[in-house]
């Protein structure tokens, strides 16, 4: 279907680009790289996201052009839906976006069932950014410094700095090409990983008090409560990276971050080592993701939610 995507880029004039709620580096980097490509080709393009851009990604080239009001969909010939395994992941405007006459999906989630007729899917790809890199290579388009910066950000964040199992030879080749064409690894990494506000460290200190390590089940977990968020003045987006902390402990194979959304509602982020498949766990609760990284939401108090997750992990 790559040829169909290239034909749409060549033949159509007006494009909407969007991704999932709770934005991450892969979503934003991919959106902005595609936006810049389309603009370089003389096309009209708009990046729409329901959520605001997290502070540590606002350095990305063209980030200031992102809009949060959808407007009239009749103006768009094509909607690119990036890094989403289902249309609903874009948020409240999913139904409206779904009425745009041509939908194109680029995604690497194993839970993607193919909700678009025109799509580029590869669950073995490190990131949607890597898929977009392949598409651009096929198009033989000009890889500007700004495009490369966005794509490198997409790849480095979804591979955990090239540490996760989704990192392959092709991933390094893509990253190398992006660096060769202008992406600055140190500058990008400083913005993403070394620009945390003090509130994040205060939140981490409180969250670490909830650390639980179950050596028998090989599960580690942390809990972010609403109270901790309020007391530290931190936002939920500052929990990025917390889920990786328990997984770093020797003997722990599954890490779970429980983030309290309201009194009886938790968002769960899960990470695993090796072939331990947390996507299967998330899927049981209506979520999804990858073998080693997945998420879902569960209603109930923390004791009930933890028990449900332990039972689901035990049933794998």
N, C-alpha and C positions, 0 to 999 in steps of 0.2 A: 504493500500500500504506500510505500515511500513515494512512488511516482505520482500517485493521486494527490498526496500532500504537496509535492512540488508543483504540480499543475494548479492546485488551488492558490498557492502563493503567487504563481506567475499570472494567473488569469483574473483573479478577484482583486478588488480595490480597497475594501474596508474590512478591518479585522478587530475583533474583540479578543483580548487575551485575559484569561483568569486562572485561578488555582484555588486550593482548598483554604478553609478557615484555619486559624492558628498557624500562621505562615512560618515557614522555615527557610533555610538557605537555598535548598533545592528549588522550592516553589518560586521564590523571588528571583533567584539568579536565572532560572530558565525563562520566566516571564520577561524579564528585562532584556535578556539576550535576544529573544525572539522579537521583542518590540524594536530594538535597535536595528536588527536585520531588516525588518519590514520597512522601517523608516528609511534606511539606506537604499532600499529598492524603490523608493518613491511611493510607498503605499500609506494609507491612513491606518493608524493603529492606536488602540487605547488599551491600557492595562487597568482592569477593574478588580479590586479585592474588597471583600466585605470588611475584613479586619485591617486595622492600621499596621503599618510596617514596624516591626520591632526595632528598637533604637540601634542595636548593633548591626543592622543591615541597611541603615539609612545612608551609608557611605557609598552604596552601589551606584554605578553610573545609571542615570535616568530614574532613580528611585523617586525623585520629586514629581515625576509625571504621573504617578499612580493615582487613580481616582477611586472614590468610595461611594459614588452615586452612579447607578447603572445608566440612567437616561433612556432614550428611545432606542429600542433594539432594531427598529426598521432600518437604521443607518448602517447596519453591519451585514456584510455578505457571508462572513465566516466567523465562527467562535472557536478559538483554540483553548481547550481545557487541559491544563498541564498538571501532572503529578497527582491526578485524582483517579481513584479506582471506580468511582461512581459519580454521577452528576450531582447528587445531593450534597457532596462534599464541598461544593463552592459556597454553600450557605443559603440564606433566605431567598435569593434571587434565582435559584436553580431552575425552577419551572419556566421563568421568563427567558432565561438564557437558552433553555432547551428549545425555544420556539425560533431561534435563529436558523435560517434555512440550511446551513451546512455546519456541522459540528465535527471537529477534529480533536482526537485525544492522543496525547503522548504521555506514557506512564510506564512505571517499572514495578508496580505493586503486584504481588502474587495473587491478591484477592480480586484483581480486575477481571470481570467477566465479559468485557467487550461491549460497553454501552453505546459506543459510537460506531457507525458503519465505516467511517474512515478513521484509522487509528495506527499508531506505531507503539506496540507493546513489547516489552522484553523484561521479564522478571529476573533475568540474570544480569541486567545492566545495573551498574552502581547507583545510578541516579537518572532522573529525567534530563538533567543537564548533559549527561553523557549521550543520551539518545539524541538530543538536539544537536550536539556536536557532530554526531554521525550524519544527521540530516544536512547540516551545513556543509560538511565535507562532500556529500553527494552532490550538493548544489554548486560546489566550487565557488562559494561566495567569499567575499573579502572578510577575513577575520580581524576586525579592528581591536584595538587595545581594550575598549570598553566592553565589547562583546566577550572577549576572552576573560576579562575580570569577572564578569557575571557568571560565565560558565564554570570557571575555576572555583568560584564560591559555591556553586551548586554541587559540584563534585566533592570538594573537600569536606563540606558539612555532612553530606549524606553518607560518606565513608568514614566519618569520625576521624578525619585527618589521615585517611588511607589505612585505618586500623581494622575496619570491619571486614567480614567475610565476603561482602559484595565487591571488594576491591580485586580487580583482575588485571592481567597484562594490558588489556585494551584501555583500562582506566588510567594506567600510568602513561600510556602512549598519548591519550587525549590530554592529560594534564601537562605532559611535556610539550605538546604542540601549543597549548594555550600559553604556557610560560614563554615559549619561543616567540610568540606573537604579541607579547606585552603584559600578560598577567604577572603581577608581582607577589609571589607567595608570602614574603614577610609582611608586606604592607596589608595584604588581605587578612592574614592570620591575626595581626595585631588588632585590627578592627573587630574581628569576630570573637576572638578568645581573650584579648587583653585590654578590654575597655569596659569592664563591668562597673556599674555604679555601686557605691557603698551599701545600698539597700540589699543588693544580691548577697553580699557576704553576711550581712546581718540575718537574712532569711536562711541562708545555708547553715549558719550556726544554730539557729533554732531547729531547723529540720534535722540536723545530725543528732539531736537529742532523741529522735524517734527511730534511730537506726535499729533494725532487727536483722539478725543473721541466724538462719536456721540451717545448721550444718547437715542435719539428717536429710532434709528435703532439698538442700543446696539452693535455697532461696534467700535473697537479701532484699530488704525493702526500706523505704523512707516514706514519711507522710508529711505533706504540706497542708496545714490546716488554714482555714479562713482567718482564725485568730492570729496565727503567725504572720500571715500576709498583712493584716491590719496593723499589728504592732510594729512591724519593720517598715511599713510604707512601701512594700514591694508589690509589683504586679505579677500575675501568673506567668507572663512571658519570661520573667527572670529565673524561672525554675529550669530553664533550658540547660541540659547537661547533668542535672541532679541524678537522673536515673542511672547514669553510668557509674556512679560512685560505689554502690554495693557490688556491682559486677566486677569491680577491680579487686575484690577480696579473694584470696586463694581459697578454692573449694566451692565458691559460689558460682552456679551456672545460670541462674535466672535472677534478674533484678527487676523490682517493681517499684514505681513511684506512684503513690496514691495522692492525687491532688483534689482537695475538697472544693467542689463547685458551689454547693449549698448544703443545707443541714443534713440531707440524706441523699447526696449525689456526689460521686467521685469519678474523676477522669483518671484512667490508669495508663501509664506508659510502661512498656516492658522491653527488656533487652535480654539476650541470652548469648551463650558461648557455643561454639561448635555447631552441631546439628540439632540442638534443642530448639524446637519449633514453637515460638510464642505466638505466631500468627494463628495457629489452630486454637490457642486459648482465647485470643481476642475475638476470633470469629464466633465462638460460642455465645458471646455477649453483644453481637452485632457490630463488632469492630473489624479490624483487618490490619494489613501492613506487609511485613516481610518475615522470613523465617527467624531472623535474629532481632527484629525490631517491629513492635506492633503496639496498638493502642485500642482502647475501648472505653465505654462509660457504663457504670453500674450504679443502680439505686440501692440505698440502704445505709446503715451506720457502718463505721469502719470495721467493727468486729465481723459483721455479716459479710461485708464485701471481701475482706481478707479470707474468710472461710470459703467463700465461693471460688476465689482464685486458687486457693490451695487444693480444693477438690478438683477443679478443672486441670490443674497441672498434674495432679496425681493420676488423672484418667488418661493422660497422654500415652 
